[in-house]
Amino acid sequence: MSQTELFRQARDFLLRHRTDYQLAYKGFEWPRMEHFNWALEWFDVISENNDEIALWITGDSDTESKVSFSDLSKGSNRVANFLRHRGVKRGDRLLLMLRNRQELWECMLASMKLGVVVVPSTVLLSESEVQDRLTRGVINCVVTEADQTQKFQSSSGVATSIVVGEKALGWISYEEANEEADTFEPDSVTCSKDPLLLYFTSGTTAEPKLVVHTHQSYPVGHLSTMYWIGLRPGDKHLNISSPGWAKHAWSSFFAPWNAQSTVLVYGYDRFDGEKLMETIVSKEVTTLCAPPTVWRMLIKLPLENYPIKLREVVSAGEPLNPSVIEAVESAWGITPRDGFGQTETSALIGNSPGQDIKPGFMGRPMPGYEVSLRDLQGGLSQEGEITVSTYSRPIGLMEGYLDRPIDPGDGYLTGDIAEMDDEGYIRFVGRNDDIFKSADYRISPFELENVLLRHPAVSEAAVVPSPHPTRLSVPKAFLVLNLDFQAGREIALDIFRFCEAKVSPFKRIRRLEFSVLPKTISGKIRRVELRQLENLEHDSSKRGTTEFWEEDFKDIL
């Protein structure tokens, strides 16, 4: 059986049993192949004489582009030949820093066909962050847009610099690829364990790590993501994610094309919930994936007034807040389904179509993954760190961090703490780094943030420990308010009262501060910065000008 048929067989098994979790989980087996090149042996195969739309890009401007599977296959062949003729070869590392434009998908496919390792990067990177990636990633080739080229002026060791769109002095124009042949011959077969992607993590708690994915771990591994989303052939799938991050590869590349769906991209300079909803309606989107931040914006709109064609709606990146789930269910009669994974994995845990959904739980392990919770001593537990078994290594798990492969049999520790019930449903508790103790009680910031986000004034919330002389620490909330509310003593008192009514005394919010939340360039809250700030202020006896403590209201509360 060919590699294409092995892959198709595994894919079709999940499609057939997309709503029968028990059967899919017990019966699924990863297609394990010694050689595999997804771009050549899957994408090109499904693209032959295929005029269905593979990629549909729309956005704030009046222009939009549609490209068929067949045309995208041929276009990526031209780019692969272009790169080869510019000296880019198998094993080289290509830093790809583009916005949502057709060239990004062409270049990804072309690099796969060549055996080039892609380092996806966001245009939001600063010049120093670009230099860090060039140095630590040992980059041979760069593909970016004209307005980004100044970030590479001090770069050295990059042999090939290619600019997309407007020309730039000293850079090779991407347009030259149009002169190349639209057929491509690989120089050799691709080993399935050859490196394909090198991701820099978002760095919420430390310096970004370098994650290595292979020609099987993401292309094949995202069969689990396809299953979690509930994608079918012919779907129009819209994913809200910026290029450069793993979630973009998850849901704007591999998962939908594994299912032979259309990748629909909504490009924008500034997020606008109304325009997004108009796009979902006018383009008749059938499946939608968006992070909790976007969902929290959307539920402020009269969602019930939009005549949607959506069948599946999911969320990933951070756990979905219960208040969002309730609002979407009320408006559309559809339950947004949580999913969990990391840059290091494909979808690990999720509420897949057909499963009973338990409020507050993010679901069960996806087909192909054996997941357990481990306590501090490494023993099995009902509460502990989410751990992926590597005795029978799941395809969707990374090869390892650069120069530090995963040791078979050790298990992969995710760094996330969760609880598991008797039916195998898993509830997120928090990052290992974020959970803290107060008077010997373990505090989950995520749990308290969910309560705070139910208050009508609160738009965003982050809870960290604040040093305390007797309790060791107490929960402190950094808050961003909705536009209709003004930071001050009155709203602080109302939030304290709100929490007092909904949270047990041992873990309720004792301090709060109205502030801007520090975030990574991927949009995740950097609680590590807030913890450091809180420790510094405690050491210097400083107190923020918009900070309020529970004892400030001791005669009222």
PATOR-186692 format. One line per field, with one value per residue (C-alpha): x, y, z; residue in one letter. Coordinates in steps of 0.25 Angstrom, whole numbers, plus 5000, padded with zeros to 4 digits. Example, Ala and Ser with C-alpha at 12.3 -4.5 7.8 and 13.67 -1.06 7.14 Angstrom:
BEGIN
xx: 5049, 5055
yy: 4982, 4996
zz: 5031, 5029
aa: a, s
//
This chain:
BEGIN
xx: 5000, 5005, 5008, 4996, 4987, 4992, 4989, 4976, 4972, 4975, 4968, 4955, 4954, 4953, 4943, 4934, 4934, 4934, 4922, 4926, 4937, 4938, 4939, 4949, 4958, 4959, 4960, 4969, 4984, 4994, 4999, 5014, 5022, 5037, 5036, 5025, 5024, 5011, 5012, 5015, 5008, 4995, 4993, 4997, 4990, 4976, 4979, 4981, 4970, 4963, 4956, 4950, 4955, 4966, 4969, 4960, 4966, 4956, 4957, 4956, 4959, 4950, 4959, 4959, 4966, 4961, 4971, 4968, 4975, 4980, 4986, 4992, 4999, 5005, 5008, 5016, 5023, 5028, 5032, 5040, 5047, 5050, 5056, 5064, 5070, 5074, 5082, 5072, 5073, 5069, 5072, 5073, 5065, 5056, 5050, 5036, 5030, 5018, 5004, 4991, 4994, 4995, 5010, 5010, 5003, 5011, 5024, 5020, 5016, 5029, 5038, 5032, 5034, 5049, 5051, 5054, 5052, 5042, 5043, 5029, 5030, 5020, 5022, 5020, 5034, 5043, 5057, 5064, 5054, 5057, 5072, 5070, 5062, 5073, 5084, 5078, 5070, 5083, 5075, 5080, 5068, 5058, 5044, 5037, 5030, 5036, 5032, 5039, 5052, 5058, 5058, 5068, 5078, 5088, 5086, 5098, 5099, 5086, 5090, 5077, 5067, 5054, 5044, 5029, 5021, 5028, 5043, 5054, 5069, 5078, 5066, 5062, 5047, 5038, 5031, 5042, 5036, 5025, 5036, 5038, 5032, 5019, 5024, 5034, 5043, 5048, 5063, 5060, 5050, 5047, 5049, 5036, 5045, 5053, 5051, 5040, 5036, 5044, 5035, 5039, 5029, 5021, 5029, 5018, 5027, 5042, 5050, 5044, 5048, 5051, 5041, 5044, 5033, 5036, 5029, 5020, 5018, 5010, 5004, 5000, 4998, 4987, 4978, 4974, 4972, 4963, 4955, 4954, 4949, 4939, 4944, 4938, 4941, 4935, 4935, 4938, 4947, 4950, 4961, 4965, 4980, 4992, 5003, 5015, 5009, 5006, 4991, 4992, 4998, 4988, 4975, 4979, 4987, 4988, 4975, 4965, 4974, 4975, 4959, 4959, 4952, 4954, 4963, 4956, 4964, 4959, 4970, 4969, 4977, 4969, 4959, 4945, 4935, 4923, 4931, 4936, 4921, 4917, 4928, 4923, 4909, 4913, 4923, 4914, 4925, 4922, 4933, 4939, 4951, 4954, 4962, 4955, 4959, 4951, 4939, 4938, 4937, 4927, 4917, 4916, 4909, 4894, 4899, 4884, 4882, 4893, 4887, 4899, 4902, 4911, 4911, 4923, 4930, 4942, 4952, 4967, 4979, 4974, 4962, 4948, 4941, 4927, 4920, 4924, 4919, 4906, 4904, 4907, 4898, 4887, 4889, 4891, 4887, 4902, 4911, 4925, 4935, 4948, 4961, 4975, 4988, 5002, 5012, 5019, 5007, 4994, 4981, 4982, 4969, 4956, 4941, 4939, 4926, 4916, 4922, 4914, 4920, 4922, 4922, 4936, 4943, 4951, 4948, 4955, 4968, 4968, 4969, 4984, 4988, 4989, 4988, 4989, 4991, 5003, 5006, 5019, 5025, 5021, 5010, 4996, 4986, 4972, 4979, 4993, 5001, 4996, 5005, 5006, 5010, 5022, 5023, 5016, 5020, 5008, 5011, 5006, 5016, 5028, 5042, 5047, 5053, 5065, 5077, 5068, 5060, 5049, 5054, 5045, 5037, 5039, 5026, 5024, 5020, 5012, 5014, 4999, 4991, 4977, 4967, 4961, 4947, 4944, 4939, 4952, 4948, 4959, 4957, 4968, 4973, 4985, 4999, 5009, 5016, 5003, 4997, 5001, 4998, 4990, 4990, 4993, 4981, 4985, 4979, 4976, 4977, 4968, 4957, 4957, 4958, 4946, 4938, 4943, 4940, 4925, 4925, 4919, 4930, 4942, 4947, 4960, 4966, 4979, 4981, 4994, 4999, 5002, 5012, 5005, 5011, 5003, 4996, 5009, 5001, 4987, 4980, 4981, 4974, 4979, 4967, 4964, 4950, 4940, 4939, 4926, 4932, 4942, 4953, 4951, 4947, 4932, 4935, 4945, 4935, 4925, 4935, 4939, 4925, 4922, 4934, 4930, 4917, 4922, 4936, 4939, 4946, 4959, 4962, 4954, 4961, 4967, 4974, 4971, 4977, 4972, 4983, 4988, 4991, 5005, 5004, 5013, 5012, 5003, 4993, 4995, 4995, 5009, 5006, 5021, 5022, 5011, 5017, 5030, 5024, 5016, 5028, 5036, 5025, 5024, 5039, 5038, 5025, 5019, 5004, 4998, 4990, 4978, 4980, 4970, 4970, 4959, 4963, 4960, 4945, 4946, 4934, 4926, 4929
yy: 5000, 5014, 5025, 5032, 5021, 5018, 5033, 5033, 5020, 5026, 5039, 5032, 5024, 5037, 5043, 5031, 5031, 5046, 5045, 5032, 5036, 5022, 5015, 5025, 5025, 5010, 5007, 5018, 5015, 5025, 5022, 5020, 5021, 5021, 5031, 5042, 5056, 5061, 5072, 5062, 5050, 5056, 5070, 5069, 5056, 5062, 5074, 5067, 5073, 5078, 5092, 5092, 5104, 5101, 5115, 5127, 5140, 5151, 5163, 5178, 5182, 5180, 5170, 5156, 5144, 5129, 5119, 5104, 5092, 5090, 5104, 5104, 5091, 5096, 5110, 5103, 5095, 5108, 5113, 5100, 5101, 5116, 5113, 5102, 5110, 5121, 5110, 5107, 5092, 5080, 5083, 5098, 5106, 5117, 5128, 5130, 5144, 5147, 5152, 5144, 5144, 5133, 5133, 5128, 5115, 5114, 5115, 5105, 5095, 5098, 5096, 5083, 5078, 5082, 5077, 5091, 5093, 5105, 5114, 5121, 5135, 5147, 5161, 5166, 5162, 5173, 5174, 5168, 5156, 5154, 5154, 5144, 5135, 5137, 5133, 5122, 5116, 5117, 5122, 5121, 5127, 5138, 5141, 5153, 5166, 5179, 5186, 5176, 5176, 5187, 5177, 5168, 5179, 5175, 5160, 5151, 5137, 5138, 5133, 5136, 5148, 5148, 5159, 5157, 5169, 5182, 5181, 5184, 5187, 5175, 5165, 5155, 5157, 5146, 5149, 5142, 5129, 5132, 5129, 5115, 5101, 5097, 5083, 5078, 5066, 5064, 5061, 5049, 5042, 5049, 5042, 5044, 5047, 5058, 5072, 5080, 5092, 5099, 5107, 5117, 5116, 5129, 5130, 5132, 5128, 5128, 5130, 5124, 5109, 5103, 5092, 5082, 5076, 5066, 5062, 5053, 5060, 5072, 5067, 5054, 5058, 5068, 5056, 5058, 5072, 5070, 5060, 5069, 5081, 5071, 5075, 5068, 5069, 5081, 5090, 5104, 5106, 5119, 5120, 5133, 5132, 5140, 5134, 5130, 5122, 5107, 5110, 5115, 5102, 5094, 5100, 5108, 5098, 5083, 5080, 5086, 5080, 5067, 5067, 5073, 5085, 5100, 5109, 5122, 5133, 5146, 5157, 5170, 5181, 5183, 5173, 5176, 5166, 5171, 5170, 5156, 5152, 5158, 5149, 5137, 5139, 5144, 5133, 5122, 5117, 5103, 5102, 5112, 5112, 5125, 5127, 5131, 5146, 5146, 5139, 5149, 5160, 5153, 5150, 5165, 5165, 5161, 5148, 5143, 5153, 5147, 5135, 5126, 5113, 5108, 5094, 5093, 5104, 5102, 5109, 5107, 5114, 5116, 5110, 5115, 5122, 5116, 5130, 5130, 5116, 5120, 5132, 5125, 5113, 5123, 5131, 5119, 5106, 5101, 5098, 5103, 5092, 5093, 5087, 5086, 5085, 5092, 5096, 5083, 5075, 5074, 5074, 5065, 5067, 5072, 5071, 5065, 5064, 5055, 5054, 5058, 5071, 5074, 5088, 5093, 5081, 5082, 5068, 5054, 5050, 5050, 5038, 5034, 5040, 5033, 5044, 5042, 5052, 5051, 5056, 5062, 5048, 5043, 5035, 5034, 5043, 5049, 5063, 5066, 5070, 5066, 5055, 5049, 5034, 5032, 5017, 5016, 5030, 5038, 5043, 5057, 5059, 5068, 5061, 5069, 5083, 5087, 5078, 5072, 5060, 5054, 5041, 5029, 5024, 5036, 5042, 5057, 5066, 5078, 5087, 5088, 5084, 5078, 5069, 5056, 5050, 5035, 5036, 5042, 5056, 5066, 5080, 5090, 5096, 5104, 5105, 5098, 5112, 5119, 5111, 5117, 5115, 5124, 5120, 5105, 5105, 5103, 5114, 5112, 5126, 5121, 5118, 5131, 5138, 5131, 5137, 5151, 5150, 5148, 5162, 5171, 5182, 5172, 5170, 5163, 5157, 5151, 5146, 5145, 5143, 5156, 5154, 5154, 5154, 5143, 5136, 5135, 5141, 5145, 5145, 5158, 5161, 5170, 5175, 5182, 5188, 5189, 5203, 5206, 5206, 5215, 5210, 5214, 5211, 5209, 5198, 5192, 5190, 5184, 5174, 5170, 5168, 5160, 5151, 5149, 5144, 5134, 5129, 5122, 5131, 5123, 5126, 5139, 5151, 5160, 5171, 5176, 5186, 5193, 5191, 5188, 5173, 5169, 5159, 5151, 5155, 5143, 5150, 5141, 5148, 5148, 5145, 5143, 5158, 5162, 5152, 5159, 5173, 5169, 5164, 5177, 5186, 5177, 5179, 5194, 5195, 5202, 5201, 5204, 5217, 5208, 5197, 5194, 5184, 5177, 5183, 5197, 5193, 5186, 5194, 5191, 5177
zz: 5000, 4996, 5007, 5001, 5003, 5017, 5021, 5014, 5021, 5035, 5031, 5026, 5038, 5046, 5036, 5037, 5052, 5054, 5064, 5071, 5081, 5087, 5074, 5068, 5081, 5082, 5067, 5062, 5058, 5054, 5039, 5042, 5030, 5028, 5016, 5014, 5008, 5011, 5000, 4989, 4994, 4999, 4995, 4981, 4980, 4984, 4976, 4962, 4953, 4965, 4963, 4977, 4985, 4994, 4999, 5000, 5006, 5009, 5018, 5021, 5006, 4994, 4988, 4991, 4985, 4982, 4978, 4974, 4979, 4965, 4964, 4978, 4975, 4962, 4968, 4980, 4969, 4963, 4976, 4979, 4966, 4969, 4982, 4977, 4966, 4976, 4984, 4995, 4997, 5006, 5021, 5019, 5029, 5023, 5032, 5027, 5031, 5023, 5026, 5022, 5007, 4996, 4996, 5010, 5007, 4994, 5001, 5012, 5001, 4993, 5005, 5009, 4994, 4995, 5009, 5014, 5029, 5031, 5043, 5043, 5049, 5051, 5045, 5059, 5063, 5067, 5060, 5073, 5072, 5058, 5060, 5071, 5062, 5051, 5061, 5069, 5057, 5048, 5037, 5022, 5015, 5018, 5011, 5016, 5011, 5007, 5020, 5028, 5021, 5031, 5042, 5035, 5031, 5042, 5038, 5035, 5030, 5022, 5008, 5001, 5004, 4996, 4997, 4994, 4988, 4986, 4982, 4992, 4989, 4990, 4991, 4981, 4976, 4979, 4966, 4958, 4963, 4952, 4941, 4947, 4942, 4949, 4950, 4961, 4963, 4977, 4978, 4987, 4996, 5009, 5022, 5031, 5042, 5035, 5041, 5035, 5044, 5055, 5064, 5074, 5086, 5090, 5103, 5113, 5125, 5120, 5107, 5095, 5093, 5079, 5076, 5065, 5056, 5046, 5032, 5040, 5054, 5049, 5035, 5040, 5054, 5051, 5048, 5062, 5060, 5048, 5057, 5069, 5060, 5052, 5038, 5026, 5011, 5005, 5018, 5018, 5030, 5036, 5047, 5054, 5056, 5052, 5043, 5050, 5061, 5062, 5063, 5049, 5044, 5052, 5047, 5034, 5027, 5032, 5038, 5027, 5016, 5023, 5022, 5007, 5012, 5008, 5016, 5018, 5023, 5029, 5028, 5036, 5041, 5053, 5058, 5056, 5061, 5053, 5040, 5044, 5046, 5033, 5026, 5033, 5028, 5014, 5011, 5018, 5027, 5032, 5043, 5051, 5061, 5069, 5082, 5095, 5093, 5080, 5086, 5097, 5087, 5078, 5090, 5092, 5078, 5076, 5070, 5069, 5058, 5049, 5039, 5041, 5033, 5044, 5048, 5057, 5066, 5074, 5082, 5086, 5091, 5105, 5112, 5108, 5119, 5123, 5121, 5106, 5104, 5110, 5102, 5089, 5092, 5095, 5082, 5072, 5079, 5076, 5088, 5086, 5088, 5095, 5090, 5097, 5091, 5090, 5080, 5083, 5079, 5071, 5077, 5090, 5097, 5093, 5092, 5079, 5071, 5077, 5091, 5103, 5108, 5123, 5127, 5131, 5125, 5112, 5108, 5107, 5100, 5085, 5076, 5076, 5089, 5103, 5113, 5128, 5140, 5149, 5163, 5168, 5170, 5156, 5160, 5154, 5160, 5158, 5159, 5153, 5141, 5128, 5122, 5109, 5108, 5099, 5101, 5087, 5082, 5077, 5063, 5067, 5077, 5074, 5071, 5083, 5086, 5077, 5082, 5092, 5087, 5095, 5102, 5098, 5110, 5119, 5115, 5111, 5122, 5117, 5129, 5130, 5142, 5141, 5148, 5142, 5146, 5146, 5131, 5126, 5124, 5127, 5134, 5132, 5145, 5141, 5136, 5146, 5147, 5150, 5161, 5175, 5190, 5200, 5214, 5210, 5200, 5185, 5176, 5161, 5154, 5143, 5153, 5159, 5145, 5140, 5152, 5149, 5134, 5138, 5144, 5134, 5135, 5133, 5119, 5123, 5136, 5141, 5155, 5161, 5176, 5184, 5196, 5209, 5223, 5229, 5217, 5209, 5197, 5194, 5180, 5173, 5160, 5149, 5141, 5128, 5128, 5117, 5111, 5118, 5132, 5139, 5148, 5162, 5177, 5173, 5163, 5171, 5183, 5173, 5168, 5182, 5186, 5173, 5176, 5191, 5187, 5177, 5183, 5196, 5206, 5205, 5191, 5187, 5181, 5192, 5184, 5170, 5161, 5148, 5138, 5124, 5123, 5117, 5106, 5097, 5082, 5080, 5090, 5102, 5116, 5122, 5136, 5139, 5137, 5146, 5157, 5156, 5156, 5169, 5176, 5173, 5178, 5190, 5193, 5191, 5199, 5186, 5183, 5169, 5168, 5163, 5173, 5183, 5195, 5201, 5215, 5209, 5210, 5223, 5229, 5216, 5212
aa: m, s, q, t, e, l, f, r, q, a, r, d, f, l, l, r, h, r, t, d, y, q, l, a, y, k, g, f, e, w, p, r, m, e, h, f, n, w, a, l, e, w, f, d, v, i, s, e, n, n, d, e, i, a, l, w, i, t, g, d, s, d, t, e, s, k, v, s, f, s, d, l, s, k, g, s, n, r, v, a, n, f, l, r, h, r, g, v, k, r, g, d, r, l, l, l, m, l, r, n, r, q, e, l, w, e, c, m, l, a, s, m, k, l, g, v, v, v, v, p, s, t, v, l, l, s, e, s, e, v, q, d, r, l, t, r, g, v, i, n, c, v, v, t, e, a, d, q, t, q, k, f, q, s, s, s, g, v, a, t, s, i, v, v, g, e, k, a, l, g, w, i, s, y, e, e, a, n, e, e, a, d, t, f, e, p, d, s, v, t, c, s, k, d, p, l, l, l, y, f, t, s, g, t, t, a, e, p, k, l, v, v, h, t, h, q, s, y, p, v, g, h, l, s, t, m, y, w, i, g, l, r, p, g, d, k, h, l, n, i, s, s, p, g, w, a, k, h, a, w, s, s, f, f, a, p, w, n, a, q, s, t, v, l, v, y, g, y, d, r, f, d, g, e, k, l, m, e, t, i, v, s, k, e, v, t, t, l, c, a, p, p, t, v, w, r, m, l, i, k, l, p, l, e, n, y, p, i, k, l, r, e, v, v, s, a, g, e, p, l, n, p, s, v, i, e, a, v, e, s, a, w, g, i, t, p, r, d, g, f, g, q, t, e, t, s, a, l, i, g, n, s, p, g, q, d, i, k, p, g, f, m, g, r, p, m, p, g, y, e, v, s, l, r, d, l, q, g, g, l, s, q, e, g, e, i, t, v, s, t, y, s, r, p, i, g, l, m, e, g, y, l, d, r, p, i, d, p, g, d, g, y, l, t, g, d, i, a, e, m, d, d, e, g, y, i, r, f, v, g, r, n, d, d, i, f, k, s, a, d, y, r, i, s, p, f, e, l, e, n, v, l, l, r, h, p, a, v, s, e, a, a, v, v, p, s, p, h, p, t, r, l, s, v, p, k, a, f, l, v, l, n, l, d, f, q, a, g, r, e, i, a, l, d, i, f, r, f, c, e, a, k, v, s, p, f, k, r, i, r, r, l, e, f, s, v, l, p, k, t, i, s, g, k, i, r, r, v, e, l, r, q, l, e, n, l, e, h, d, s, s, k, r, g, t, t, e, f, w, e, e, d, f, k, d, i, l
//
